[in-house]
Amino acid sequence: MFLEFKESPAMKSLASDLIKRYELFEFINIEEILFLQEGISRPKALARCYRFGDHPISFFTDKLYAIVFYESMCDYMTLEQRALLMYHELRHIGKPFGRLNDHTTKDFKELLAVNLEWAERGAKVPNILKGKRSWAIKK
C-alpha cells in the first residue's frame, strides 16, 4: 500500500485563521508548516503533527513541521470539528527550540468547554472561529 499525501490550502487557511485569532499561537510561522491530507491509511489518530528536524524528508522541503489530517478517519467532520482538530494539532508546536509539545485529547477537557466526544459524528461543538474566545486559554 502506498500512502497518498496531498497539500491542502484549506487546512492552511484554517490554521491561519486560528493563529490570527488566538494569542497562544502568536509565535507560530505558518510558512514553516506543511499541511497535508492523506486519504488511504487508517491510523488510530485523526491527525498528527510532525517535526522534521534531521529527518530525511527535510531534503525535500524547507518546512519544519507537517500537520496531516487522515481523511479516511475524519472525512465526516464539520468545519467546527476540523477547527478543533487543527487547534489541537497546532498546540503540539512548541517554543522554544521548535520542539513538539506532548498532550492528548484529554487536554480539551482542561482547556476547552468541549466534552471529550467532540470528534464523534454529529457532535455539537462550539465554533471557535467566531464569537467569544472565552472558551479557550489565550496564553
CNS distance restraints for C-alpha pairs under 8 A (distance, minus, plus):
assign (resid   3 and name CA) (resid  38 and name CA) 7.00 0.50 0.50
assign (resid   3 and name CA) (resid  39 and name CA) 7.75 0.50 0.50
assign (resid   3 and name CA) (resid  40 and name CA) 6.09 0.50 0.50
assign (resid   3 and name CA) (resid  41 and name CA) 6.64 0.50 0.50
assign (resid   4 and name CA) (resid  38 and name CA) 5.53 0.50 0.50
assign (resid   4 and name CA) (resid  39 and name CA) 6.40 0.50 0.50
assign (resid   4 and name CA) (resid  40 and name CA) 6.48 0.50 0.50
assign (resid   5 and name CA) (resid  36 and name CA) 6.09 0.50 0.50
assign (resid   5 and name CA) (resid  37 and name CA) 5.60 0.50 0.50
assign (resid   5 and name CA) (resid  38 and name CA) 4.59 0.50 0.50
assign (resid   5 and name CA) (resid  39 and name CA) 7.29 0.50 0.50
assign (resid   6 and name CA) (resid  36 and name CA) 5.38 0.50 0.50
assign (resid   6 and name CA) (resid  37 and name CA) 5.42 0.50 0.50
assign (resid   6 and name CA) (resid  38 and name CA) 6.63 0.50 0.50
assign (resid   7 and name CA) (resid  34 and name CA) 7.32 0.50 0.50
assign (resid   7 and name CA) (resid  35 and name CA) 5.65 0.50 0.50
assign (resid   7 and name CA) (resid  36 and name CA) 4.48 0.50 0.50
assign (resid   7 and name CA) (resid  37 and name CA) 6.35 0.50 0.50
assign (resid   8 and name CA) (resid  12 and name CA) 6.50 0.50 0.50
assign (resid   8 and name CA) (resid  35 and name CA) 5.58 0.50 0.50
assign (resid   8 and name CA) (resid  36 and name CA) 5.41 0.50 0.50
assign (resid   8 and name CA) (resid  37 and name CA) 6.31 0.50 0.50
assign (resid   9 and name CA) (resid  13 and name CA) 6.11 0.50 0.50
assign (resid   9 and name CA) (resid  35 and name CA) 7.42 0.50 0.50
assign (resid  10 and name CA) (resid  14 and name CA) 6.21 0.50 0.50
assign (resid  11 and name CA) (resid  15 and name CA) 6.15 0.50 0.50
assign (resid  11 and name CA) (resid  35 and name CA) 6.18 0.50 0.50
assign (resid  11 and name CA) (resid  36 and name CA) 7.72 0.50 0.50
assign (resid  12 and name CA) (resid  16 and name CA) 6.04 0.50 0.50
assign (resid  12 and name CA) (resid  30 and name CA) 7.67 0.50 0.50
assign (resid  12 and name CA) (resid  35 and name CA) 6.00 0.50 0.50
assign (resid  13 and name CA) (resid  17 and name CA) 6.25 0.50 0.50
assign (resid  14 and name CA) (resid  18 and name CA) 6.47 0.50 0.50
assign (resid  14 and name CA) (resid  83 and name CA) 6.75 0.50 0.50
assign (resid  14 and name CA) (resid  86 and name CA) 7.52 0.50 0.50
assign (resid  15 and name CA) (resid  19 and name CA) 6.07 0.50 0.50
assign (resid  15 and name CA) (resid  30 and name CA) 7.70 0.50 0.50
assign (resid  15 and name CA) (resid  83 and name CA) 7.91 0.50 0.50
assign (resid  15 and name CA) (resid  86 and name CA) 6.43 0.50 0.50
assign (resid  15 and name CA) (resid  87 and name CA) 7.62 0.50 0.50
assign (resid  15 and name CA) (resid  90 and name CA) 7.70 0.50 0.50
assign (resid  16 and name CA) (resid  20 and name CA) 6.15 0.50 0.50
assign (resid  16 and name CA) (resid  30 and name CA) 6.79 0.50 0.50
assign (resid  17 and name CA) (resid  21 and name CA) 6.14 0.50 0.50
assign (resid  17 and name CA) (resid 129 and name CA) 7.18 0.50 0.50
assign (resid  18 and name CA) (resid  22 and name CA) 6.05 0.50 0.50
assign (resid  18 and name CA) (resid  25 and name CA) 7.80 0.50 0.50
assign (resid  18 and name CA) (resid  83 and name CA) 7.83 0.50 0.50
assign (resid  18 and name CA) (resid  87 and name CA) 7.00 0.50 0.50
assign (resid  18 and name CA) (resid 129 and name CA) 6.89 0.50 0.50
assign (resid  19 and name CA) (resid  23 and name CA) 7.37 0.50 0.50
assign (resid  19 and name CA) (resid  24 and name CA) 7.87 0.50 0.50
assign (resid  19 and name CA) (resid  25 and name CA) 5.13 0.50 0.50
assign (resid  19 and name CA) (resid  26 and name CA) 6.23 0.50 0.50
assign (resid  19 and name CA) (resid  28 and name CA) 7.24 0.50 0.50
assign (resid  20 and name CA) (resid  25 and name CA) 7.73 0.50 0.50
assign (resid  20 and name CA) (resid  26 and name CA) 7.19 0.50 0.50
assign (resid  21 and name CA) (resid 129 and name CA) 7.60 0.50 0.50
assign (resid  22 and name CA) (resid  26 and name CA) 7.08 0.50 0.50
assign (resid  22 and name CA) (resid 133 and name CA) 7.99 0.50 0.50
assign (resid  22 and name CA) (resid 138 and name CA) 5.82 0.50 0.50
assign (resid  23 and name CA) (resid 138 and name CA) 5.31 0.50 0.50
assign (resid  23 and name CA) (resid 139 and name CA) 5.94 0.50 0.50
assign (resid  24 and name CA) (resid 137 and name CA) 7.36 0.50 0.50
assign (resid  24 and name CA) (resid 138 and name CA) 5.03 0.50 0.50
assign (resid  24 and name CA) (resid 139 and name CA) 4.42 0.50 0.50
assign (resid  25 and name CA) (resid  90 and name CA) 7.55 0.50 0.50
assign (resid  25 and name CA) (resid  91 and name CA) 7.76 0.50 0.50
assign (resid  27 and name CA) (resid  95 and name CA) 7.87 0.50 0.50
assign (resid  28 and name CA) (resid  93 and name CA) 7.64 0.50 0.50
assign (resid  29 and name CA) (resid  33 and name CA) 7.55 0.50 0.50
assign (resid  31 and name CA) (resid  63 and name CA) 7.25 0.50 0.50
assign (resid  32 and name CA) (resid  62 and name CA) 7.49 0.50 0.50
assign (resid  32 and name CA) (resid  63 and name CA) 4.56 0.50 0.50
assign (resid  32 and name CA) (resid  64 and name CA) 5.27 0.50 0.50
assign (resid  32 and name CA) (resid  65 and name CA) 6.31 0.50 0.50
assign (resid  33 and name CA) (resid  63 and name CA) 5.49 0.50 0.50
assign (resid  33 and name CA) (resid  64 and name CA) 6.13 0.50 0.50
assign (resid  33 and name CA) (resid  65 and name CA) 4.72 0.50 0.50
assign (resid  33 and name CA) (resid  66 and name CA) 5.30 0.50 0.50
assign (resid  33 and name CA) (resid  67 and name CA) 7.04 0.50 0.50
assign (resid  34 and name CA) (resid  63 and name CA) 6.12 0.50 0.50
assign (resid  34 and name CA) (resid  64 and name CA) 7.90 0.50 0.50
assign (resid  34 and name CA) (resid  65 and name CA) 6.10 0.50 0.50
assign (resid  34 and name CA) (resid  66 and name CA) 4.45 0.50 0.50
assign (resid  34 and name CA) (resid  67 and name CA) 6.33 0.50 0.50
assign (resid  35 and name CA) (resid  66 and name CA) 5.77 0.50 0.50
assign (resid  35 and name CA) (resid  67 and name CA) 5.11 0.50 0.50
assign (resid  35 and name CA) (resid  68 and name CA) 6.14 0.50 0.50
assign (resid  36 and name CA) (resid  66 and name CA) 7.07 0.50 0.50
assign (resid  36 and name CA) (resid  67 and name CA) 6.18 0.50 0.50
assign (resid  36 and name CA) (resid  68 and name CA) 4.70 0.50 0.50
assign (resid  36 and name CA) (resid  69 and name CA) 6.45 0.50 0.50
assign (resid  37 and name CA) (resid  68 and name CA) 5.49 0.50 0.50
assign (resid  37 and name CA) (resid  69 and name CA) 4.95 0.50 0.50
assign (resid  37 and name CA) (resid  70 and name CA) 6.00 0.50 0.50
assign (resid  37 and name CA) (resid  71 and name CA) 6.35 0.50 0.50
assign (resid  38 and name CA) (resid  68 and name CA) 6.82 0.50 0.50
assign (resid  38 and name CA) (resid  69 and name CA) 6.32 0.50 0.50
assign (resid  38 and name CA) (resid  70 and name CA) 4.95 0.50 0.50
assign (resid  38 and name CA) (resid  71 and name CA) 5.89 0.50 0.50
assign (resid  38 and name CA) (resid  72 and name CA) 7.72 0.50 0.50
assign (resid  39 and name CA) (resid  70 and name CA) 5.83 0.50 0.50
assign (resid  39 and name CA) (resid  71 and name CA) 4.80 0.50 0.50
assign (resid  39 and name CA) (resid  72 and name CA) 5.23 0.50 0.50
assign (resid  40 and name CA) (resid  70 and name CA) 7.87 0.50 0.50
assign (resid  40 and name CA) (resid  71 and name CA) 7.78 0.50 0.50
assign (resid  40 and name CA) (resid  72 and name CA) 6.37 0.50 0.50
assign (resid  41 and name CA) (resid  70 and name CA) 7.29 0.50 0.50
assign (resid  41 and name CA) (resid  72 and name CA) 6.98 0.50 0.50
assign (resid  42 and name CA) (resid  70 and name CA) 7.30 0.50 0.50
assign (resid  42 and name CA) (resid  72 and name CA) 6.24 0.50 0.50
assign (resid  42 and name CA) (resid  73 and name CA) 6.41 0.50 0.50
assign (resid  43 and name CA) (resid  70 and name CA) 7.67 0.50 0.50
assign (resid  43 and name CA) (resid  73 and name CA) 7.70 0.50 0.50
assign (resid  45 and name CA) (resid  70 and name CA) 7.67 0.50 0.50
assign (resid  45 and name CA) (resid  73 and name CA) 7.58 0.50 0.50
assign (resid  46 and name CA) (resid  69 and name CA) 6.25 0.50 0.50
assign (resid  46 and name CA) (resid  70 and name CA) 5.56 0.50 0.50
assign (resid  46 and name CA) (resid  71 and name CA) 7.73 0.50 0.50
assign (resid  46 and name CA) (resid  73 and name CA) 5.45 0.50 0.50
assign (resid  46 and name CA) (resid  74 and name CA) 5.84 0.50 0.50
assign (resid  47 and name CA) (resid  67 and name CA) 7.18 0.50 0.50
assign (resid  47 and name CA) (resid  68 and name CA) 5.39 0.50 0.50
assign (resid  47 and name CA) (resid  69 and name CA) 4.34 0.50 0.50
assign (resid  47 and name CA) (resid  70 and name CA) 5.55 0.50 0.50
assign (resid  47 and name CA) (resid  85 and name CA) 7.55 0.50 0.50
assign (resid  47 and name CA) (resid  89 and name CA) 7.40 0.50 0.50
assign (resid  48 and name CA) (resid  67 and name CA) 5.76 0.50 0.50
assign (resid  48 and name CA) (resid  68 and name CA) 5.36 0.50 0.50
assign (resid  48 and name CA) (resid  69 and name CA) 6.78 0.50 0.50
assign (resid  48 and name CA) (resid  89 and name CA) 6.61 0.50 0.50
assign (resid  49 and name CA) (resid  65 and name CA) 7.01 0.50 0.50
assign (resid  49 and name CA) (resid  66 and name CA) 5.69 0.50 0.50
assign (resid  49 and name CA) (resid  67 and name CA) 4.44 0.50 0.50
assign (resid  49 and name CA) (resid  68 and name CA) 6.44 0.50 0.50
assign (resid  49 and name CA) (resid  89 and name CA) 5.82 0.50 0.50
assign (resid  49 and name CA) (resid  90 and name CA) 7.71 0.50 0.50
assign (resid  49 and name CA) (resid  92 and name CA) 6.70 0.50 0.50
assign (resid  49 and name CA) (resid  93 and name CA) 7.87 0.50 0.50
assign (resid  50 and name CA) (resid  65 and name CA) 5.40 0.50 0.50
assign (resid  50 and name CA) (resid  66 and name CA) 5.08 0.50 0.50
assign (resid  50 and name CA) (resid  67 and name CA) 6.37 0.50 0.50
assign (resid  50 and name CA) (resid 100 and name CA) 7.83 0.50 0.50
assign (resid  51 and name CA) (resid  64 and name CA) 5.92 0.50 0.50
assign (resid  51 and name CA) (resid  65 and name CA) 4.45 0.50 0.50
assign (resid  51 and name CA) (resid  66 and name CA) 6.60 0.50 0.50
assign (resid  51 and name CA) (resid  99 and name CA) 7.48 0.50 0.50
assign (resid  51 and name CA) (resid 100 and name CA) 6.89 0.50 0.50
assign (resid  52 and name CA) (resid  56 and name CA) 7.98 0.50 0.50
assign (resid  52 and name CA) (resid  57 and name CA) 6.94 0.50 0.50
assign (resid  52 and name CA) (resid  58 and name CA) 6.14 0.50 0.50
assign (resid  52 and name CA) (resid  63 and name CA) 7.76 0.50 0.50
assign (resid  52 and name CA) (resid  64 and name CA) 5.48 0.50 0.50
assign (resid  52 and name CA) (resid  65 and name CA) 5.74 0.50 0.50
assign (resid  52 and name CA) (resid  66 and name CA) 7.67 0.50 0.50
assign (resid  53 and name CA) (resid  58 and name CA) 7.11 0.50 0.50
assign (resid  53 and name CA) (resid  64 and name CA) 6.60 0.50 0.50
assign (resid  54 and name CA) (resid  58 and name CA) 6.79 0.50 0.50
assign (resid  57 and name CA) (resid  61 and name CA) 6.85 0.50 0.50
assign (resid  58 and name CA) (resid  62 and name CA) 6.39 0.50 0.50
assign (resid  58 and name CA) (resid  63 and name CA) 7.44 0.50 0.50
assign (resid  58 and name CA) (resid  64 and name CA) 7.83 0.50 0.50
assign (resid  67 and name CA) (resid  89 and name CA) 6.94 0.50 0.50
assign (resid  69 and name CA) (resid  74 and name CA) 7.42 0.50 0.50
assign (resid  70 and name CA) (resid  74 and name CA) 6.36 0.50 0.50
assign (resid  71 and name CA) (resid  75 and name CA) 4.87 0.50 0.50
assign (resid  76 and name CA) (resid 121 and name CA) 6.56 0.50 0.50
assign (resid  77 and name CA) (resid  81 and name CA) 5.64 0.50 0.50
assign (resid  77 and name CA) (resid  82 and name CA) 6.15 0.50 0.50
assign (resid  77 and name CA) (resid 119 and name CA) 7.40 0.50 0.50
assign (resid  77 and name CA) (resid 121 and name CA) 6.79 0.50 0.50
assign (resid  78 and name CA) (resid  82 and name CA) 6.21 0.50 0.50
assign (resid  79 and name CA) (resid  83 and name CA) 6.09 0.50 0.50
assign (resid  80 and name CA) (resid  84 and name CA) 6.50 0.50 0.50
assign (resid  80 and name CA) (resid 125 and name CA) 6.61 0.50 0.50
assign (resid  80 and name CA) (resid 126 and name CA) 6.79 0.50 0.50
assign (resid  80 and name CA) (resid 127 and name CA) 5.15 0.50 0.50
assign (resid  80 and name CA) (resid 128 and name CA) 6.99 0.50 0.50
assign (resid  80 and name CA) (resid 129 and name CA) 7.82 0.50 0.50
assign (resid  81 and name CA) (resid  85 and name CA) 6.23 0.50 0.50
assign (resid  81 and name CA) (resid 118 and name CA) 6.96 0.50 0.50
assign (resid  81 and name CA) (resid 119 and name CA) 6.41 0.50 0.50
assign (resid  81 and name CA) (resid 125 and name CA) 6.75 0.50 0.50
assign (resid  82 and name CA) (resid  86 and name CA) 6.06 0.50 0.50
assign (resid  83 and name CA) (resid  87 and name CA) 6.05 0.50 0.50
assign (resid  83 and name CA) (resid 127 and name CA) 7.83 0.50 0.50
assign (resid  83 and name CA) (resid 128 and name CA) 6.90 0.50 0.50
assign (resid  83 and name CA) (resid 129 and name CA) 7.38 0.50 0.50
assign (resid  84 and name CA) (resid  88 and name CA) 6.20 0.50 0.50
assign (resid  84 and name CA) (resid 128 and name CA) 7.28 0.50 0.50
assign (resid  85 and name CA) (resid  89 and name CA) 6.32 0.50 0.50
assign (resid  86 and name CA) (resid  90 and name CA) 6.02 0.50 0.50
assign (resid  87 and name CA) (resid  91 and name CA) 6.31 0.50 0.50
assign (resid  88 and name CA) (resid  92 and name CA) 7.11 0.50 0.50
assign (resid  88 and name CA) (resid 105 and name CA) 7.52 0.50 0.50
assign (resid  89 and name CA) (resid  93 and name CA) 7.58 0.50 0.50
assign (resid  91 and name CA) (resid 101 and name CA) 7.01 0.50 0.50
assign (resid  92 and name CA) (resid 100 and name CA) 5.08 0.50 0.50
assign (resid  92 and name CA) (resid 101 and name CA) 4.46 0.50 0.50
assign (resid  92 and name CA) (resid 102 and name CA) 6.38 0.50 0.50
assign (resid  92 and name CA) (resid 103 and name CA) 7.20 0.50 0.50
assign (resid  93 and name CA) (resid  98 and name CA) 6.66 0.50 0.50
assign (resid  93 and name CA) (resid  99 and name CA) 6.55 0.50 0.50
assign (resid  93 and name CA) (resid 100 and name CA) 5.01 0.50 0.50
assign (resid  93 and name CA) (resid 101 and name CA) 6.06 0.50 0.50
assign (resid  94 and name CA) (resid  98 and name CA) 5.52 0.50 0.50
assign (resid  94 and name CA) (resid  99 and name CA) 5.30 0.50 0.50
assign (resid  94 and name CA) (resid 100 and name CA) 5.37 0.50 0.50
assign (resid  94 and name CA) (resid 101 and name CA) 5.51 0.50 0.50
assign (resid  95 and name CA) (resid  99 and name CA) 6.35 0.50 0.50
assign (resid 103 and name CA) (resid 107 and name CA) 6.50 0.50 0.50
assign (resid 104 and name CA) (resid 108 and name CA) 7.93 0.50 0.50
assign (resid 105 and name CA) (resid 109 and name CA) 7.86 0.50 0.50
assign (resid 105 and name CA) (resid 116 and name CA) 7.33 0.50 0.50
assign (resid 106 and name CA) (resid 110 and name CA) 7.21 0.50 0.50
assign (resid 106 and name CA) (resid 116 and name CA) 6.87 0.50 0.50
assign (resid 107 and name CA) (resid 111 and name CA) 5.89 0.50 0.50
assign (resid 107 and name CA) (resid 112 and name CA) 7.85 0.50 0.50
assign (resid 108 and name CA) (resid 112 and name CA) 5.01 0.50 0.50
assign (resid 108 and name CA) (resid 113 and name CA) 7.54 0.50 0.50
assign (resid 108 and name CA) (resid 114 and name CA) 6.43 0.50 0.50
assign (resid 108 and name CA) (resid 115 and name CA) 7.40 0.50 0.50
assign (resid 108 and name CA) (resid 116 and name CA) 6.96 0.50 0.50
assign (resid 109 and name CA) (resid 113 and name CA) 6.64 0.50 0.50
assign (resid 109 and name CA) (resid 114 and name CA) 6.23 0.50 0.50
assign (resid 109 and name CA) (resid 115 and name CA) 6.18 0.50 0.50
assign (resid 109 and name CA) (resid 116 and name CA) 6.55 0.50 0.50
assign (resid 111 and name CA) (resid 135 and name CA) 7.74 0.50 0.50
assign (resid 111 and name CA) (resid 136 and name CA) 5.87 0.50 0.50
assign (resid 111 and name CA) (resid 137 and name CA) 6.17 0.50 0.50
assign (resid 112 and name CA) (resid 135 and name CA) 5.54 0.50 0.50
assign (resid 112 and name CA) (resid 136 and name CA) 5.31 0.50 0.50
assign (resid 112 and name CA) (resid 137 and name CA) 7.69 0.50 0.50
assign (resid 113 and name CA) (resid 135 and name CA) 5.63 0.50 0.50
assign (resid 113 and name CA) (resid 136 and name CA) 7.59 0.50 0.50
assign (resid 114 and name CA) (resid 118 and name CA) 6.50 0.50 0.50
assign (resid 114 and name CA) (resid 125 and name CA) 6.76 0.50 0.50
assign (resid 114 and name CA) (resid 126 and name CA) 7.61 0.50 0.50
assign (resid 117 and name CA) (resid 123 and name CA) 6.95 0.50 0.50
assign (resid 118 and name CA) (resid 123 and name CA) 5.70 0.50 0.50
assign (resid 118 and name CA) (resid 124 and name CA) 7.12 0.50 0.50
assign (resid 118 and name CA) (resid 125 and name CA) 6.20 0.50 0.50
assign (resid 119 and name CA) (resid 123 and name CA) 6.70 0.50 0.50
assign (resid 127 and name CA) (resid 131 and name CA) 7.53 0.50 0.50
assign (resid 128 and name CA) (resid 133 and name CA) 7.20 0.50 0.50
assign (resid 133 and name CA) (resid 138 and name CA) 7.99 0.50 0.50
